[in-house]
Amino acid sequence: MAAIDVDIKAYKKSIDINFHQLSYITPGKKSTKILHDISGKFESGKLTAILGPSGAGKTTLLNILTGFKSKGVEGSILINGAPRDKNDFRNKSSYILQNFPMLGNLTTLETLKIAADLKLPVKISTEVKQKVIYDITQLLGLDKCLNTRVKKLSGGEQKRLSIGVELVTNPPVMFFDEPTSGLDSVSCVQVVTHLRELAHSGRTVICVIHQPSSRILELFDDIYVLSEGHCIYSGPVDGVISALKEAGYECPQYYNRADFALEVASQDREGSFEALLESQRNKYPLPLQDPDDSSNEVTYVTKSKSSGGKQKLVQKTQKLMYPISGWNQFLVLSRRSLLCTYRDFFFAQLRVISHIFVGILLGLVFFDIGSYASKVLTNISCLFFFLLFIFFGNAMPTALSYPSEASVFLREHLNNWYSLGSYFASKIIADLPLQIICPSVFILIGYFLSGQPKEEDRFAMMWLICLLTAISAQAMGLLAGAAFSVQVGIFLIPASCIPMLVFSGYFIRFSELYFMFKPLSYVSLFRYCFEGSMQAIYGFDRGNLTCPDPFCYYKSGEKILKIMDMAENRFAGDVLALILWAVLCQIGVYIALKIRLRRSG
């Protein structure tokens, strides 16, 4: 990693983290205190493990130290003895979550290259970035799987890749939430050994670890043991048994020290638990601080009247600074999104194939019915089926696939890779090719096989309605995926569409609706899709249709629209309504992502 230190110069000095009287209360009516005035110090050059039973507050402590959680927090966090600047600290640290979401359709090399493009300044040359990636792959043993897609990597390789992604900027502080979760014993040792090497090269590496074996525990320098939000031991691994013994806890011979510490933390052993708490209360005295006023977001201890002079976490805000400009973020994210979409068999390739297949199927089922006045009702059903397939064929795949991508966005944004605006703009642009291709191939096949009028203007209008239907459908799928889980999203889309289908004008005409329901027809997406398609086929003075029978009741296009309660030449209004629908859904996606970011913080 020497090349990275020389070329990138991510940091000039090591970082020690000191926290004092840190507590956390969950926000809300039924608040619960998770952390109880704990203190500690994590030093550079050391690999530190945070131990404790489930619910002890390990991940909560990690989220507070990283800055991911700030509401309900009291206490002080100091970096090298000075108040923590949250934004600056985000740029100097990385947080690797237990479930580290990555885009499965990218290869290992592509994942690292895109991370380098997003996290390193533009002024750094391509050659330097390539050298950085080479050093990372050599250090983490990823050189044999550079061209393997992420979804095909083993669990250990994915864990090491998650570390490599964050090593691109050579951060002096690295946080890991259960990095060995789900790995076999050999992979666990490999991962922790890599973390030990990173720590001993001068970084501060902190891991939440779940029940480590004796061999893995030996790789750590320090441990920090939590019990129900209280710290019962902090210090070198070799000193934990003697410290517990002083409080009356006897460790059996040849017993795993980690297991014994966890049993004490769970209060399953006989001894003086209060003596453990007392030994930690004054172990880390707070350095005297006199914080100056600053426009930065700073964490420091101050007096609060509302808490009776209790030390409280105070924050001031500053706009986050990203490694590259918004325009460069947009370009990199657009390129990545297009590449992932192209390779996604379910979301892209199978979706295009299904549009071609169903277009042929519906075209053959309704073959040449659009040419005859005697088959108008069947042709109306054909148009409605066109719209139904386009909507659900674009909404459902998006609702199923987007939640995993949204998880990647949350991780990368919270690690200060790029802004929400750049990601949102790139998502809109990158989705456009597929939104255009799918309805285009479908209507090109179905329109002419079903015998619709062979007029360029009418085909263009029908294509535009299908295109806007697909865009609106995908926007609704994005909204469901961004705001809800997969299960809830795939339930809500059909459930919300049923009322809109009822008020589309196909099942019941507008004049037959009770007055109380008529306003609902104006908020139905399918009303404007269906009405627009009817206008495209039968509106704009089409005249009389071909009638092979002695008498055809639905011979006049004007008469057909009148019977369906659709006025002539309202196509422009339908198009505007569909555009408005798509825009409102996209705004909803932006708001949903914004809310998720706030909840994560």
Phi, psi and omega in degrees: 000005181298324180297325179292317180300320184285315188282316187269323181055053184293329177208156184253342181213160180286165184232128172252138181250126178236127177232145188222131177052047183274127177223158181216130176241126180296133179290155179122177182293315179264072183284146179229137179273116184268314179248141185240085171048057181266153179227160179177175179215130176247120188260151177289154181079004181232144174263116186248135177252134172260116182250159176159155177291172179300135180084008182282343180105018184295306181293326177299316178299317180297316180296326179288316181295324180284342183093003179288336180233128181225331180289135179082010183259138173229147180129199183223145175230123183241140177247115185052039177083357181247156179303140182286123169273110189300316182294317179295321180293324177299323180288338183258000183229164175223151183231111180259110184287164179299310174261094186269097184289135176223161180280113188291341183272358174268150174279170178302315181294317180296322178299316180290321179297316180292322175299319178294319180294327182275330189258343181255144180302153182297331183293342177286128186289162178298323181297319179294318179298319178296322178294321178299312181297319179299314180298320180295315182294326178289318181295319186263003178068037181257005186293340181272353182233030183297325183260012177268135178292149186302321184292345180258002177284154174287169181300317179295321179293322177294321177298316180291326176294322178298324176291316181298323179301319181278341179284351183305320180268005179052056185290141179284344179233131180227129178248137179230129176258102180050066182293344181260005183297130177082005182256154174284172187298322180293315179296324178300314180296319180298314182295312182293326176297319176297320179295322178296319178296320178296318181294317184287350174274004174118001180270163171260112184242121183237129183233134162276122185236141183251111174048067180287151174285170180299322181294318180290321181299326180296338181282342180273149177270312182235158172227154179228112188257128180247146176218110180051043177084002178251147175270126180250346174198141173212129180153196182298151178299320183293344183262359186290321183293316180295323179293319178291327180295324178298333179267009175096011180259118181261123180270127178298153180295142180063023181266143178297121183298325179294316178298320180295316179298321179293323178294322176294317179297329177276359180061039176263003180241153180276131179168183181265098180293325180295327178294325176295316179296319181295325182292340183260344188296318184249019183287330182235084179294147181282126175296147178292128182230141174231079186294133176276160175294140183208153176276356180280161174277110189238142174253121178205168181271133177214173179267139181235123181297323183293339181252016177066038179084007181288144178294135187221149178282123181244137182227144170234149191259150175214143181296134180294142176252130182258157184299325181232167183291163179300322180294316178293324174302313180301316181295315181294316181293323178295317179297318180294316181296319178296320180294317179294319180296317180299325184270349184281106184296315183290313187282327187246297188296309179295329179294317178294317180299317181295324178294322178292313183297311182292326176300317177294316182299309180294324179297323179284322178297316180258038187300122171059026180277341183288350184273347190242139178291333181288348183241028183297315182297321177293323179293325176296319176298321178300313179298321180293321177295322175307310184292321179299314181294316181300320181294303185288332177291344178249330182283314187292314177301324180292316180296330180282323188265335189289326181306322179293322177292323178297326177295321177296317178300314181300315180298313185290321180292316180293338173270012171069038178279315185201170184271161176297320181298316180295317179296316183296316179296319180293325179295318179297313183292317184292334180279342186300315182304315180291324178295332179275318185294312186301303180293333182293311180293326180294309184287331177297323178279307186294325185297310185280327177294325182277002173076032177289161185303132182273067178234131185301319182296317182291321177297318180297320179293318179294320177298319180296319178297316179295321179297313180293327175296316179296317180296316179296320180296315180294325177295321176294322176297319176298318180297316179295320180289327181282326186266336187225172174286172181300315183298314181292320182297314182288344172277318186290325183298306177297322182297321180283337182279334182301311177299322181293327177292321179299321183264021181282341184097357179273315183276326178216132182288156185297324181290342181268354178285144171296150186302330182289339182263346184300320178300333180293335180293337182280348177251012179271120177300319185289338175298314184285327175296311184292315180296321179295320178292323177294321178296320181296323185271319188245352182271187175057050173056052178293328181090202183274143178272162178293130182238103180283345182267166178301326180216134177232119183289321183262058184271327184265132177298322179297320180293322179299314180295324180293319179295326179276007181060038178241118181289157179292147168057045174254020184298316181299320178295321178295319179297315179297321179295320178292322176297317179298319178301312181297318180295316180296321178294320178294322175298320177299321177298315180299316181294319180298317178294322179298318179295319179296324177295319180294319179294324179291331181273000000 
